[in-house]
Amino acid sequence: MELKPEEWKKVESKVNTAEKAKLQAAIAKATEKKADKDVENFIAQEKAGIDEKTKQRYERIKSEIQNEGKNASEAFMAQAEELIGEDEGLVFETIKEKGQEKVILKNGSDNKETTPERALISLRYANLRKVIREDHALEVQKDELFKDKQFSLAIANSKLDRHESINQYIDKIRESGNAIDEIDKKEEELLQSTPEAFYAIHLRDIEKFQKDTKNGVIIETPYVKEQAKKIAKDIDNGEQILIYGHTGTGKTELAMHVARNYILKDRPDLICKVEDDLSKWKAENKDATKAEIERKKVEFEKIHMSALVISGSKHISLAEFYGHQVLTLGEREEDEAKQLVAKVEEELNEWKQKNPKANDAALLAKNQALVAAYIQNKSGTISDFFKGPIYKAMEEGRPLIIDEVNAIPHEVLISLNHILTRKVGDAVPVQQNSGSIVTIKKGFCVIMTGNLNTKKEVDTYTDRQELDTAFLGRLTVMEHDYVPQSTIGEFSEEEGPRIPGGKEVKKDGQVEGDEKKSSKKEGHFDEHNELFQIILSRIMDSKGNISVPDGEMRKLWNLAKTARVIQEVFSGKNFTKKYQQGAGGVPASEILTKNVASIRAVDKIISAWMKSGFEYELDYYIWDKYVNNSTDPTERALLYQIFTQNGFFGGNGWPEDKDINYGEGGKVDSFDVTAPKNKPKPTQFFGPRETIKFAFGKAPERVEWPEKKLTVAKDKKVKETVKNVEQIKNLNTDLVANDGMLKDMQKNIKK
């Protein structure tokens, strides 16, 4: 028989449910197998000795986990097999059709009939293999075009400095740019071509978010990536950069990200340093795992392929920028070093006997005085110049990041005016060491971070000063905001986050106005929920599965929305009267000056919640790890009000917003809450398909179904299993992530 699209959709629903069961079975099986190792590792980590009674408890817990894992694995596999049959006889083959490769499902040697479920799995597998290959090919093409464009730009800029014609290079730059735009279009078309493309590409993206978090680097969301590209482009044009924004936006992390992944990424000399250090480490750690080697490589990249950083403060000196003179021993005195150590120790011991009550600070001071006296009395001492970060960055061709630039005194900053106009290849005299010269190497640039002064920022950020106009004129200034996130919309497990119609949503996720009608349909998905995507990447496992208490997924969505509201209030961009305090009507932005809900603050909440094993509802950790951290009772009350109006702290022991006692002018003298320790509901399981749906919306509708005519068994058992589909609601999603299929195919295709 030949099935209609409506019938195929029912088959796909059954396959999805079965795949969810198979994935949960695989997780349960892995838990069963790893129980021994997990307990052994935990015992090994305990520094104190473990008594026999404790060991018995560990053995009992291990046995319980193994039994539960085995039972769950068998139950889920039985449910999956009941829906789509056993995997025996499932054989794939690759054929060529009209010049293109096509993967089809072939009957096994047992001559089992190809069921609709098996035919659909074959089609999904073929689509998945196709999208991984095509996506990788587009990435390679795009990377090569980008390098061509940057190379042409570099040559064109050097010719401009010599006042030479660059017409041919302009054509090449334009040609590369147009080709990159075409690839961007192809990538978007590929993303929307099949459900498998949508899931595979987005799963790769969100796994990258998770990897960035583990490596302790900025998460490159689309917004961050766009900002990084702008900065890198300006730097390629020879400009020096000032990134300004509020606390918690990730200004410094963005600057370091640009330096490491855009400016220094393909430097052969730095890559060699990383590989040399990694080779030495691997030789000393022959039993290291792949994960440990990868982490060590990231560490070495941070050392060699990163910017030099100056942390600004009002006490910083010129020497911390440029360097200073140091006294060293001449060559003929190096043999006397041991004698120096012995003599200093001898005299120091004598002094200690005469001064038995001397503390460590006094001993250190005396030791330094003895060394200094010895050096000054020797004729062979010489004076060396120790280069500071500025000259070192020029010499090594590395970016220089000056953090919190508007905390630095004006008389120090003004010394940079000449440096900011220098270019690659220029010879710069070292004023602090007369006669020496540093030649600027490719890769050197200056990236500053700070806060431009407004009334709000003067009150919020202490020890900051207004930057000189002449100084700013030498910089390209750009704002870096918090990552985009919608502040409206509801969440359901069936649909994910949905934005109501009739409101225009801007790119940063904010509502333009109630009167403006959106061109998008009622209940559309807003693709700019990057904070929520980060939260999902934080709570999912390495394959995209999520296990959280029932109902808490909706709270995670509300947490992302509320954090963005607080960010807008903190930065003075949200002027709505909804969050004004008390009868005095004090604007919320004037109250909220210290405790912003940055990504770091949100992660602190999520981390505490997860590490506790979801012991209490999410509300408890929001109060305990964020709201209650505010030292100002008025600010604490405001935060409580904002969270209450966004679905938190409701009932079950939480005081209502109206119970808050606002005093004169909207001030609160005291605001203390005893957070109720409400227990959450049972854990709910979501697979990769659901995770991607929550993060990026629904996948495109399938337009291609298996073409082969199928003989469908009509026995009683098959009919009964169709009825059982609706009863299996707590199983997991995705053949894509199961057994590492996606990663294995990616590796094979790249080979």
N, C-alpha and C positions, 0 to 999 in steps of 0.2 A: 504494500500500500504506500501511497505518497501522502505525507502529512502536510496540512496547511499551516501557515505562520502561527495562527492562534494555538494550534496543537503543539507546535514546536516550543512555544513559550511555556506551556505547561511542562514539557519535557525538561526545559532548561531550569525551571524552578526546582524540579525534582533532582536534577544533577547538582545544582548549587547546594541543596540541603544535604545531599549525600557527600559532597566534597567537604562540607563543613564538619560532618561526622567523621570523615576520614582524617581530617586535620586534627581534630580533638583527640582521636585515637592515637595519632602519631605523637602528640604532645604528652599524652598519658603514658605511652610506651617509653618515651624518652625519660620521663620522670621516674618511672620504675627502674630503668637501667642505671640512672645517675644517682639513685638514692644512696648507694654504698659510698661512692666517691664524694658526694656532697657532705655526708656526715663525717667522713674521714678528714676532709679538708677543714671542716669547722673545728674538729677536735685539735688538729695540728696548729690552727691559728690561736688556740687558747694558750696564753703564756703560762698561766698558773696550772698546777697539776690537776688532773680530773680524777675524782674518787670513783670507786667501783659502782656506787649507786647512780652516779651521773652517767657513767658509761652504759649502765643497764637502761636508763631512760632514753639515751640516744639510740640504742639498739631497738627498743620498743617503737620509737617514732619512725625509725628507718623501716621496720617491718610493716607498720601501718601504711606508710607512704607507698611501699612496694605493692602491697595488696590492693590498695585503692587504685593505684595506677594500672595494675593488671586488669582489675575488674572493669574500670572505665574504658580501657583500650578495647577489651573484648566487646563491651556493650556498644560502643560507637561503631566499631567495624561491622558488627552484626547489622546495625541499622543501615549503614552505607550499602552493604551487600544486598540487603533486602530491597533497597531502592533501585540500584543499578546493576546488581549482579557482582560476581567475583571478577578479579582482574585477570584470571586465567584466559588465555586465548586473545588478549589485547595486544595486537601487533601493528606497528606503524611501518609504512614504507614511503619512500620519496619517489615521485614520478614527475616527468616533464610534460606540461600541457601548454601548447601554444608558446613554447620557448621559455616558460616560467616553471620553477620548481613548485611542486604541490605535495604536501604531506597528507596521506590518507590512511584510514584505519583498514587494516587487512585482517580477514578472518584467520584465526589460529589453526594449528594442525588438528585441533579437535573438531573443526568444522562447525563451530557454534555460529548461529545466525547473528548478523550485525543488527543489534537493537538500535532504536532511536537514540538512547542514551549514549551508546558507544560511538555512534556516528557523530553526535554533537561534540563529544569529547575530542574526537579526531579533528573536527573543524577548529575547535578552540586551540588545540595544540598547534595546528598549522598556522593559525593567525598569530599565536604567541611567538613562534619561531620566526615568522616573517617580520614582525614589528621589531624584535630585538636586533635582527640583522640590519634592517633599514635604518633604525634609529642610530645604531653604531656608525653606519656608513655616513649618515648626515653629520654626525658629530665630528668625524675625521675631516670631512670636506670643509666644514665650518671653521675648524681649528686652523687648517692650512690657509684658508682665505683670510682669516684674521691676521695670521703671521705675515702674509703677503702685504696686506694693507698697512700694518705697522712698519714693515720694512720700507715700503714706499714713502710713508709719512716721514720716517727718519731721514731718508735721503733728501726728500723735498725740503725739509726744514734746514738741513745743512746747506743746500744750494741757495735757499732764501737768504741765509746769513751772508753768503758771498754775492748776493744780488744777481744770481743767475736764473735763467728761465726754468720753470718747472712744469710746463704745459703737459709733457708726456706723462709725468708722474701724477698730475691731477687726474688724467684720464684713467690711469691704472688704479688710483685710489677710489675713484667713482665706480669703476668696474667691479672692484672687490666688494665695495659696499653694497652695490645692487645685487651681487651674487649672494651675499650674506642675507639680505632681505628675502630673497627667493627661498633660501634654505629655511628661514624662520617660518615662511608660509607653509613649506612642505612639512615641517615639524608639527605645526598646528593641524594640518590635514591628516597626518599620520596619527596624531593623538586622538582625533575624532573618527578615525576610520572604522574601528571595531571596538567592542567592549574590552577585548584582551589588550589592545593598544592603550586604551585609557587606563586600565588597571596597572599594567606593567610599567608604563612610563611614570605614572604618579607614585607607584610604590617605590620606584628607584629614587624619586625626588625626596619622599618623606624619609626613606632610609638614610639618605644623605644628611638630612636635618639631624637625625639621631646620631650619626657618626660625628658630625661637627660638635654636638653636645659632649660626647664622650671624649673627644680630643681637646676640649676646652677652648675652641675657637668660635668666632661669630658664626651664627647659623645663616647661610646664604639663601635667604628667601628671595623671591623675585624682586621685592623692593630693595633689599640690600645689594643684590646683584646689579641692579640698575644704577644705584648710587656708586658702587665700586667702579663700574664701567665709565661713568662720567668723570670720576676723579682720575682714573688711569689715563683717559683721553687727554685731560687738561695737563697732566704731568708729561705725557708724550709731546705735548706742544710747548714744553719748557716752562710751564707755570708752576708757582708754589701755591700751596693750598691751605685754607683755613676752614675746618669743619666745625660748625657751631651747632649747639642744641642743648636740650635739658639733660639733667642727670638721668642715667639709666637708658639712654637711647642707644648707647654702644658706639660713641664717637671714636674712642681710642681703639676699640676692637676693630672697627671699620678701617681705620688707618693702617693697623697692623695687617689686616686681611689684604688690603690693596698692595702693601709692600711685599708680602709673602707670595701671593697668588697671581699678581699682575705684573709687578715690576721685576721681581727676582726669580720668577718661576722657572725660566729656561736658561739660567746662567750656568754654563758648563763648569766654570771654576768652583761655584758654590755646590753644585750637584756632586762634583768629585769629592769635596770635603765631607759631605753627608755620607757618601758611599764608603769613603775611607774609614770614617769613625764607626759606621755600622758594621763594616767587615771586621774591624778590631773587636767590637763588642760581641759579634756572633762567634768569633774564635774563642772568646773567653766564656761564652754562654752557649755551648753546643747543644744543650737540651732545651733551648728556648722554643716556645710554640710560635706559630705564625702570628697569633694575636699579639704576643709579647714583642716580636720583631717589628711588627707594624707600629706599635706604640713607641718603641725606641726610635724608629725612623722619624716619626713625627717630632720627637724630642730634639733630634739632631737637626731637623729642618727648622725648628724654632730657633736654634742656636745660630746656624750658619745662613739661613735664608730668611732672615727677619731684619727689621729696621733697628737702628739704635734709638733709644728713647731717653728724653730728658723730661723729668717730672717737675713741672713748674711750681714755684711757691714764692712768697714775698721775701724769703730769706736767701734765695738762690744768688750765686755770685758769677762773675764773668769767667772765673777759673773753671766752673762746672760746665761751661759751654766750650771754652777754647783750650783749656789745659793749664799746666803749671810746671814750674821748675822743680826738679828733685835732685838731691845729693846722692851720689853713688860712689862706690870704691873704684879706684883706678885698677888697671889690669895687674900692676905689680903688687897690689895689696890683696889680691884674691887668695893667695896662699896663707895670709894672716887671718882669714875669716874664722878658722877654728880657734885661734888664739884669742880673738875678740870675744867669741861666745864664752870661752872659759873664764876670761878675765872679768867680763860683765857678771857672770854667775857668781864668781868669787866675791866681788865687791858687793853684789846685791845680798848675798847671804850674810856678810858682815853687817850690812845696814839693817837687815831683818832682826839680827840678834840685839842690836842696839835699840830697835823700835818694834818690840813684840806686839804692840797694839795696832800696828798699821793695817789698814784694810786693803782689799784688792786694788782699789783705785789708786791708792798711794804707792803700792808696789809697782803697778804699771807705770806710773809717772816717774818713779825713780829709775826703773829699767830704761825707759826712753831717754832720760837725762844722761845716763851713763853712756848709752850708745852714741848720742849726739856729741857728747864731750870727746869721745874717742875719735869720731870722724873729723871733728873740727881741728883736732890737734895733729892730724896726719896731713902731710903735704900732697899726697897723691889723690885727694878727692877731686871729683869732677862734677859739673852741673849738667844734667840732662833735661830735655823738655819732654814732658809726658803729654801727648796730644789728647785733647778733649774730644767729645762726641762729634762736634762739627767737622774738625779736620780729619778725624778718623773715617767719618761717613764719606767725605769727599775722596779720600785716598783709596778706600775699599769699594767705592761705587755702590753705597747702600743708602736707602732712604733714612732721613732723620725725622723722628716724630717729637714734636715739642708739645707735651700734654699740659692742659690747663694754662694756656698761654696768657690769658688775661689775669692770672694771679702773679705774674712775673713783673717786677718793677720796670717802669718806663726806661730808666737809664740803662738797664741791661738789654731790653728789647731793641732799643734804637741802634745798638751795635750790630744788629743783624741786617740793617738796611742795605749795606754793600753786598753781603753774602747772598741775599735774596735775588739779586740781579745777575749773579754769575751763572754761566752755562757749562755744559760738558766740554772738556778740553781746555778751559781757562786755567791759567796758572795763578794761584792765589797766594800772596805773601803771608807768612805766619807772623803777624805783628808781635806776638808774645815771645817769639824766638827769632830774633833778627838774623837775616841771611838765609833762612830756610823757606822753601816754597812747596806748596801742595798742588798737584794737578788734579782737577775734578774728573773722576772716572764715570763712565756711563752707569746709570742706576742711582746716582745721587739726586735727591730732591728733598724738599722740606714740606712736611705735612704738620699743621698745627691743629690743636683742638681746644675749644673753649666755649664760653658763653658770652654772647654780645649783650651789653647792658641795656635792660629796660627797667622800669620801676619794679616790676615783678621780680626780676632777676637780682636787682640790687638788694631786695629784702631777703631773697632765698639763698643767694650764694655770697658768703662773706669773703672778705679779703680779695675781691675782684675789682679791677679798675677798667676804665674805658680805654679802648685801644686808640692809638694816635691815627689820625686820618692819613698822614703820609705813610705810615707803616701799613695800614690796611690797603692803600693804593698799590702796594707791591704784591698783593695776594689775590687769588681767586677765592671768593667766599661762597660757601654753600651750606645750607641747613640740612641736618640729619634728624629726622623725626622718629618717633616710635613706630614699630612695624604696623602696617594697616590692619584694621579689624573693625568689622561692623559693630555698631552699638544697638542695633535693633534686630528683630526677628526671633522666631521660636525654633525649638529643636524637637524633632521626633526621631525615634529609632528607625522608622520606616522611610522617612524623607531626608533626615539629616537637618542641618540648619536651613530655614527658609525665611526669606525677607518678604514682608508684606508688600503688595502692590500699592500704587498711588503715591509713592515717595521716591524722590530722586536720590540715589546713593552715589556719593562721590568716590573717587579712587581710594581715599584714605578710610573709607568705611563709614563716614558720617552722613547724616541726613541733610540734604540741601534745604528742604523746606516742605511743609505739609501741602502747600498749594501746588507745587510742581508735580506733574504726573510722570511716572517712570515709563520708559519705552519697553521695559521688561514686563513679562507676564506676572499676574498675581501669584505670589508664593515662589518667586524665582530664587535661585541660588546665587549668592554674592561670592565671587571668586577671590575677593581680597581679604579673606579671613586668615591672615598669616599667623597671628598670635594663636588662634585655635589650632592651626596646623602644627605649630611648634609644641603645643600642649599634647596633642595626640602622639607626636613623635617621641615625646618624653615618657608616655605611659605604655606604649606598645612594646612588644618584644621584637627581636631581630627579624622576624618574618611578617610583621604587621598585625599580629594578633593582640587583642586587648581584653583583659579581664578586670572588670570593676563592679562594685555593688550595683544592683538594679536601681535605676533612677539617677545615678551619679554622673552618667554621661551628659545628661541635660544640664547638670550643675557645672560641669566643666565648660560647656558652651557659655553658660551665664557668667562664669568666672572670666572667660576671655572678653566678653562684652563689658563687664563691670570694670575690668582692669583698663580697658581703653577709655571708658568714661572718666576714670580717675586720672589717667594720663592727660586727657584733654582739659580737665579742670586744673590740674597742676600746672600745665603749660600756659594757662590763661586763654585757651582757644574755645572753651565751652562756656558761653555766657548765659546759658539757660537759667531761668529762675527756679527750675525744679530742685536745685540743690542749694538754695539759699538757706541760711541758718536762722531759725527762730523769728521772733517778732521784729528783731532789728533788721532783718533782711540783708545780712552781711554776705556779699558775694563769696561763693565757695572757693574761688581761686585765691582770695585773700586769706583764707583760713588754711588751706592745704598748701603748705610751703616746705614740708620736710619729707613726708612719707609717700612717695609715688609708687604705684603698682607697676614697676618695671618688669622686664622678663626675668631678671634675677630674683625679684621678690615673688613672682608667680612660681618660679621654679622651686623656691624655698618651701612654699606651701605644698606643692605637688610632691616634692621629695619626702617631706615629713609624713604626709598622708600615705605614700606608698611604703615607706620603711616601717611604718607601724602595722603594716598588713591590713590597711583599711579598717583599723579598729573602731574608729568613730566616723560620723558623717563628715563630709568635706567642710561643712560650715565651721566645725570646731577648729580645724587647722587654719582656716582663713582668719579666724579671730586670734588664735594663739600665736601664729607665726607672722602675722602681718598687722592687723588692726591694732592689737594690743601692744605692738612695738612702738606705736606713736607716743611720744612723751608729753604731748600737749592734749589735755582732755577735750578741748573744743575740736581739734583735728580728729581725735579718736571718735568723738560723737558723730562728726560729719561722715567719716568713713563707714561707720556703722549704719548711718542713714542711707548712704548710697548703696551699700550691699543689701540692705533690707528692701529697698525699692527695686532691686534687681533679682529678687527671688531667694535671698538667703536670710538666715536668722528668723525664720517664721515658726512660731508656736513651739511646743515641746520644750518649754523652759527658757526660751529666749525672750527678753523684754521687747515689747513693741516699740516702734519708732516714736509713736505719740507719747510714750512714757518718759522720753528724754526731757529733762528739765533745763530748758534754755533760759539763761539769765539775761541781764541787761545787755542790749546790743548784740544778742545772739551768742554770747560767750557762755561757756560751760565751766563751772568751777571744779566739778568732779564728775568723772564718768568711768565707772567700773562695772564690769559684767562678769558674773560667774558662768562661764561657758558650759552648757549642759553637754554631757558625754553621751549623746544619742547614738545607739548602735545602728549601723547601716543594714540594708536588706541583703539577701543572698547575692552571691557573685553572679554576674552575667557575662557571657562570652561573645566577643565579636571577632570575626575573621578579617583577613586583608580586604576583601571586597567591601565589607561594611566600613572599615577604617578609611578606605579611599573615598567612599561615598560621603562619609561625614566630613572629610577634609576638603574634597574637591568637587562634590556634587555627584549626581547620577551619571553613569556611563551612557554613551550614545546608544540608541536603539539598534539592535542587530538587524541588518538588512539582508544578510546572506545566511541561508540555512543549508544543511547538507542536501546535495542534489540526488544522492542515490536512493532508489526505491527500496523500501525496507519491508521485510516480512516480520511482523510483530507477533510474538507469542500471545495467545489469548487465554492462557490458563487462569485459574481462579486466583493463584498466588499473586500474579502481576496486578490484577485488578485490586486486590486487597492492599498491596503496597502503595498504590496511588492514593487510597483513602488515608493511609497512615502519614502522608507527607505533612498534613496540617498539624499532626500531633508532635512533630519533631521540631521544636522552635528554639531549642537552646544548643544547637550544634554549630560548628564553625565552617568558614568560607573557603577555600581557594586551592585549586590544584596548582595555581601559579607559584605559590610559595611552598607547597608541600614537598618535603624531602629535598629541599634545596634545588628544585628543578630550574627555577629562574637563574640562580647564580651559576649552576653548572652549564646551562646553555649559553649564558653570556661569556663564560670562559672559553667554551669550545668555539664559538663564533669568532671571538677575537683572535684565537689561534689560527 
